[in-house]
Amino acid sequence: MSGPTRGNGSSPASDGDSGDSSISDDHDVGSGVLNVPRTDGGSEAEGALSEARSAAATLRRRVEARALTLGAAVTALVLLVVFYYPVATVFVDAVFVEGRLTVEPIVSVLTSRFYLVDIFGFTAYQALLSTIASVLLGLPGAWILSRFEFPGRETLRSLTILPFVMPSIMVAIGFVATFGRNGTLNAVLGALGLPPVELLFTIEAIVIAHAFYNAPLVARVTTAAWESVDASAVETARSLGASPTRAFRDVVLPQLLPAVAIGATLTFVFTFASFPIVLALGGFQLATVEVFIYSRIQNLAYAEAAALAVVETAISVGLTYWYLRYEGRNRGSGQGARPQPRQSLWPDSWTAKATGSRVAIIGYGLVVLAVFVGPIASMVLTSLTGPQGLTLDHYLFLLERQQTGASYQVRPLPAIANSLRFGVGTLLVAVPMGVVVAVLTTREFRGRAAIDTLAMAPFAVSGIVVGLGLLRGLVFGVDAFGTRLQVTGAIAVVAAHAVGAYPFVTRNVAPLLGNLDPRLVESARSLGASRVRALVDIELPLVAAGVVAGAAFVFAISIGEFDSTVVLAEGSTSYTMPVAVERYLGRRLGPATAMGCILLAVTSLSFVIIERFGGRYGGRGGF
Amino acid sequence: MKLTLENVRKEYGETVALGRRSDGESRTDGGVTFEVGDGEFFTLVGPSGCGKTTTLRLVAGFDSPSAGIIRFDGRDMRGVPPEDRGVGVVFQNYALFPHLSVAENVAYGLRFSDPPDGAIRDQRVASLLDLVDLSNAGDRDPTELSGGQQQRIALARALAPGPDLLLLDEPMSALDARLRERLRMQIKEIQSTLGITTVYVTHDQEEALAISDRVAVMNDGEVEQIGTPRAVYRHPESRFVAEFVGDNNVFEGTVLDVRPRNAENRTDAAAGSGESPVETKGFGGGSAEPDLAVDVGGVEIRVETSLDVSEGDRVVFCVRPEHMEVRRDENARSDGSNVLDATVVESEFLGDSTRVYLQWRDRELTVRSDDPLDGDVRIDFDAADAHVVERLKK
């Protein structure tokens, strides 16, 4: 009764035996849609042809049946080679000194007052301050976004994703252009007849820059929680006698606090491992662990760097694990059946309360302009000004450097070309990896939690550590099976970017996949599709927005990635735009800001794609 | 195609979803066993959580049994993935692919196999849309259609590749009552035209009785009874089936006396009421049945049975509401029948009749009546209309 690729042929035979074909034939006359046994009276050639065809079909099915397993195996292999092995290399570096096993480097880190207080203590301290600043700056934003209605609210809400795709080195350059001795801030102060301030290389600059990154994150997760508060719950509390303030405290606040905690924890994790911002705004005077590890690598003190990296990774993984568990516990409170109504930004009547809150909103708006728009505007402005006012000198310098630069100098075009090449390469590796992991983590199977954690580990391990591991291992060369394996800088960079970026694909795709009705896949399979065909035909088209958004994240992250790239590009030609920005920054601000503007243009393009395809899925997005 | 389940069990960790619980009593041998004949319309009916959907998923191959064998035409289906089973599945929520048009949905299964009648794909799709009376819907988006239309598209999609077995999982639960009745007639008609073996899952016993060739009543992971709708309705074999299928009055009592039936004593229960929708003759061995006197809470009730029962046994028996006659006149007593004096608690007007809830001693009874009732009433029923469900173990 089945076509050649279905029901392995035994059922037609038994159908014939049981004599029901005569029944079928009866019906056949009446209706055109009956199951009619195929007449097998063909020539031998036809038989051979159909045999070959069915053999090919069988082979295809065999491959398809294992395609998911194959994808998982390849993903695991890539992770093993470009993530777990390099990280292990760093760990081994920390415990093997001159060929013998020792805990001396790690113990020296853990017992040194300098490391514990000046490095780890300072890292935690600035992370804590940054977290507080981010929460303070983010919460009013969440209040405005979730409780007020105004034109452009949706756009503003989706703009909160922007910092994620901002290359950190570009943000750093913007802050230098704003707060530097000759920066915009001092220019404004000077014009007002005020004395200049020196904010660069102070912890304040670092904290504000971190808030630039993380306050939108806090605002984003809190807004999502606020919008999912069911108006009926608040109304019930009011009807039972609670005042508006009391209803807020008893009903709304308990639903917001977990979201605020998630945003704060994530901020702490990010700022604890922050590298380019601290490097550019704090220098080696205000060194966090990451910066210090980097300086050790530059001084070729690998054992010390490795020992620090081990301790840092342990802390980071612990924090991330705690975060993921907390997030997992607090997820799934569900969308409110009916969100609370929003107030208009322009009140109907100017009561004292309404006026007060509007003044507060205006004040907050100014702070937001200064913190978020200021640095980017300063960067663009600085790239276009010189001692004699408006100029294109800095861009001309880049052109000149392109034409006449010596081979050891960083030239702009290769940087742009490298960035784009690595971006595309990262896309090709990270998107399939992310999708495979998303598919695996949305299915129920034994040991899923372990796979989940292992696959998300790159989220927790800093780029510096991965870069160091890749550099010390595969880039320098590894002896395996009697041959010397060595990868070029370019491949190592793509690998490091892909490892850092694929979790963003997973986190964009997995929730959408998880929300799909499993019966869609079951329907497809009962209709004859293999598991992989069902994935390609049904699931992927339905989560396309998530895949595209994830891909845009991947591209933007690769374009802006600095941590591992700067380690791997050391002394090679595989430098990227962010690395070029940092190199120029060491000399003069102008060309660095010009390079930063080019980076901004490329990154903005990625953002447009995210906004177009991913923005409408809003909600938690990747986070 | 003939479908056979042999002692099929399904456990999720410690939880037994299908098959006998280790601690409880059971009438089956550890798992679910039944056979569905070629072209038969077979329904699994039971309350939610009874294992009917689990059974369907095992047959479709979405899950694998923990123990037991599922055979298609005698072939063991262990390890055969759903795509190789040649089954068509229709789910309660339709599960149409939202990114494909209606025609593309119906054609999806034809990507993997040729149309069974040798037609080209477009023809096959057109004839199936025709079959479900949606010839003009091909280019539309499935989400534009009403629930009933979506369900018919889902049926057309499942039938397109010419499956050997059609599996329907509560396909009409999401639809409103009137539409449900219309669609179930259409499904039954299509099924019998195609002669396709069909397993239908529903929690609605009325639907099960209306549509099936045979039904299996399931409870708590086990099959309680399998039979034609009429047999299951008239001769429930367990207290659960008696109470689950249709309205029923179930009694439990001790047998006081067993005597061979006296044919002259018999009165025809249907004769008096004239409204009995079902026949009562011809089942269970006719007039050779012995007559029992059963003590139900101090009242002696006479029932007939073909079961082997002896004095002192505890038995469960049931009487359908339509077999209980309401007597307004206290003197009118029909011969050989049982008489109960009860009080009206509540009446539900159903349109064609009235369902009356009565209080009789410490239990509630349900009867049908043409008129609204209140106050005290006298009801009687014939011993032949009482069906002994089971003899309880001592």
Boltz contact constraints between the chains, C-beta under 6 A:
constraints:
  - contact:
      token1: [A, 1]
      token2: [B, 162]
      max_distance: 6.0
  - contact:
      token1: [A, 1]
      token2: [B, 164]
      max_distance: 6.0
  - contact:
      token1: [A, 2]
      token2: [B, 86]
      max_distance: 6.0
  - contact:
      token1: [A, 3]
      token2: [B, 113]
      max_distance: 6.0
  - contact:
      token1: [A, 3]
      token2: [B, 114]
      max_distance: 6.0
  - contact:
      token1: [A, 5]
      token2: [B, 112]
      max_distance: 6.0
  - contact:
      token1: [A, 5]
      token2: [B, 113]
      max_distance: 6.0
  - contact:
      token1: [A, 6]
      token2: [B, 86]
      max_distance: 6.0
  - contact:
      token1: [A, 6]
      token2: [B, 113]
      max_distance: 6.0
  - contact:
      token1: [A, 7]
      token2: [B, 86]
      max_distance: 6.0
  - contact:
      token1: [A, 10]
      token2: [B, 75]
      max_distance: 6.0
  - contact:
      token1: [A, 11]
      token2: [B, 73]
      max_distance: 6.0
  - contact:
      token1: [A, 11]
      token2: [B, 164]
      max_distance: 6.0
  - contact:
      token1: [A, 14]
      token2: [B, 73]
      max_distance: 6.0
  - contact:
      token1: [A, 18]
      token2: [B, 38]
      max_distance: 6.0
  - contact:
      token1: [A, 20]
      token2: [B, 38]
      max_distance: 6.0
  - contact:
      token1: [A, 23]
      token2: [B, 195]
      max_distance: 6.0
  - contact:
      token1: [A, 27]
      token2: [B, 195]
      max_distance: 6.0
  - contact:
      token1: [A, 31]
      token2: [B, 193]
      max_distance: 6.0
  - contact:
      token1: [A, 32]
      token2: [B, 127]
      max_distance: 6.0
  - contact:
      token1: [A, 33]
      token2: [B, 127]
      max_distance: 6.0
  - contact:
      token1: [A, 33]
      token2: [B, 128]
      max_distance: 6.0
  - contact:
      token1: [A, 33]
      token2: [B, 131]
      max_distance: 6.0
  - contact:
      token1: [A, 34]
      token2: [B, 194]
      max_distance: 6.0
  - contact:
      token1: [A, 35]
      token2: [B, 116]
      max_distance: 6.0
  - contact:
      token1: [A, 35]
      token2: [B, 162]
      max_distance: 6.0
  - contact:
      token1: [A, 36]
      token2: [B, 116]
      max_distance: 6.0
  - contact:
      token1: [A, 36]
      token2: [B, 117]
      max_distance: 6.0
  - contact:
      token1: [A, 517]
      token2: [B, 95]
      max_distance: 6.0
  - contact:
      token1: [A, 519]
      token2: [B, 91]
      max_distance: 6.0
  - contact:
      token1: [A, 519]
      token2: [B, 95]
      max_distance: 6.0
  - contact:
      token1: [A, 520]
      token2: [B, 95]
      max_distance: 6.0
  - contact:
      token1: [A, 522]
      token2: [B, 62]
      max_distance: 6.0
  - contact:
      token1: [A, 523]
      token2: [B, 95]
      max_distance: 6.0
  - contact:
      token1: [A, 525]
      token2: [B, 82]
      max_distance: 6.0
  - contact:
      token1: [A, 525]
      token2: [B, 83]
      max_distance: 6.0
  - contact:
      token1: [A, 526]
      token2: [B, 60]
      max_distance: 6.0
  - contact:
      token1: [A, 526]
      token2: [B, 82]
      max_distance: 6.0
  - contact:
      token1: [A, 526]
      token2: [B, 87]
      max_distance: 6.0
  - contact:
      token1: [A, 526]
      token2: [B, 89]
      max_distance: 6.0
  - contact:
      token1: [A, 527]
      token2: [B, 108]
      max_distance: 6.0
  - contact:
      token1: [A, 527]
      token2: [B, 109]
      max_distance: 6.0
  - contact:
      token1: [A, 528]
      token2: [B, 83]
      max_distance: 6.0
  - contact:
      token1: [A, 528]
      token2: [B, 109]
      max_distance: 6.0
  - contact:
      token1: [A, 528]
      token2: [B, 112]
      max_distance: 6.0
  - contact:
      token1: [A, 528]
      token2: [B, 113]
      max_distance: 6.0
  - contact:
      token1: [A, 529]
      token2: [B, 83]
      max_distance: 6.0
  - contact:
      token1: [A, 530]
      token2: [B, 83]
      max_distance: 6.0
  - contact:
      token1: [A, 538]
      token2: [B, 97]
      max_distance: 6.0
  - contact:
      token1: [A, 541]
      token2: [B, 99]
      max_distance: 6.0
  - contact:
      token1: [A, 542]
      token2: [B, 99]
      max_distance: 6.0
